[in-house]
Amino acid sequence: MSRLPHVAIYTDGACYRNPGPGGWAALLKFGKREKTLAGSARKTTNNRMELTAALEGLRALKEPCRVDFYTDSQYLKKGITQWIGNWKRKGWKTSAKKPVKNQDLWKALDEAIQEHQIKWHWVRGHAGNRYNEKVDKLARKAIPRVSTRGERR
């Protein structure tokens, strides 16, 4: 049994149109304590917001931890647990020999996970998971207001 502190992290990203303005959120749960983080970008994609949420959640940890990481993004979970090893071996190229999309965030995320023991969990979005629902709401709330024709608010 590891003596590292145990933290649960829940993350989500959201985008109004894709690409378009986006928001991200992370919730860190340590015992009974919770910390939420959120941010946004004016022109982004949903996948970039998913990766940013994960990265910022991990960056918020002040020391090496055991992490149960929860995401409703198959892109994030499969990317970090299945695809990233091949991307790195192939010089950040896909199996089709194209540059990996969002490479800057994947590289930063790869660096951020190194000092932690992480167990990755996929949760179905909008299926009643209390913390997933909370980060979904925070991510959507963080999306910058659209101030062009066709305003959404």
SULUR-V150138 format. One record per pair of residues at least 6 apart in sequence whose C-alpha atoms are under 7 Angstrom apart, sorted by sequence separation. I is the first residue (numbers start at 1). J is the second residue. If there is no record, write none. Layout:
{{I;J} {I;J}}
//
This chain:
{{15;21} {16;22} {28;34} {29;35} {87;93} {93;99} {94;100} {146;152} {15;22} {27;34} {28;35} {87;94} {92;99} {93;100} {125;132} {126;133} {14;22} {15;23} {27;35} {28;36} {92;100} {145;153} {14;23} {27;36} {13;23} {14;24} {26;36} {27;37} {13;24} {26;37} {12;24} {13;25} {25;37} {26;38} {12;25} {25;38} {11;25} {12;26} {24;38} {25;39} {11;26} {24;39} {10;26} {11;27} {23;39} {24;40} {9;26} {10;27} {23;40} {9;27} {10;28} {22;40} {23;41} {9;28} {22;41} {8;28} {9;29} {21;41} {22;42} {7;28} {8;29} {21;42} {22;43} {7;29} {8;30} {20;42} {21;43} {22;44} {7;30} {20;43} {21;44} {22;45} {6;30} {19;43} {20;44} {22;46} {19;44} {20;45} {24;49} {51;76} {19;45} {23;49} {24;50} {50;76} {18;45} {22;49} {26;53} {18;46} {24;52} {25;53} {24;53} {15;45} {15;46} {26;57} {14;46} {13;46} {14;49} {13;49} {13;50} {12;50} {13;53} {12;53} {11;53} {11;54} {77;120} {77;122} {9;57} {67;116} {69;118} {66;116} {67;117} {68;118} {69;119} {70;120} {71;121} {72;122} {64;115} {65;116} {66;117} {67;118} {68;119} {69;120} {70;121} {71;122} {72;123} {64;116} {65;117} {66;118} {67;119} {68;120} {69;121} {70;122} {71;123} {72;124} {59;112} {70;123} {72;125} {48;102} {51;105} {55;109} {58;112} {55;112} {7;65} {9;67} {6;65} {7;66} {8;67} {9;68} {10;69} {11;70} {12;71} {4;64} {5;65} {6;66} {7;67} {8;68} {9;69} {10;70} {11;71} {4;65} {5;66} {6;67} {7;68} {8;69} {9;70} {10;71} {4;66} {38;138} {38;139} {40;142} {42;144} {39;142} {40;143} {38;142} {40;144} {27;135} {26;135} {25;135} {25;138} {25;139} {24;139} {23;139} {23;140} {24;142} {23;142} {23;143} {10;131} {22;143} {10;132} {21;143} {22;144} {12;135} {21;144} {11;135} {12;136} {10;135} {14;139} {13;139} {14;140} {12;139} {15;143}}
//
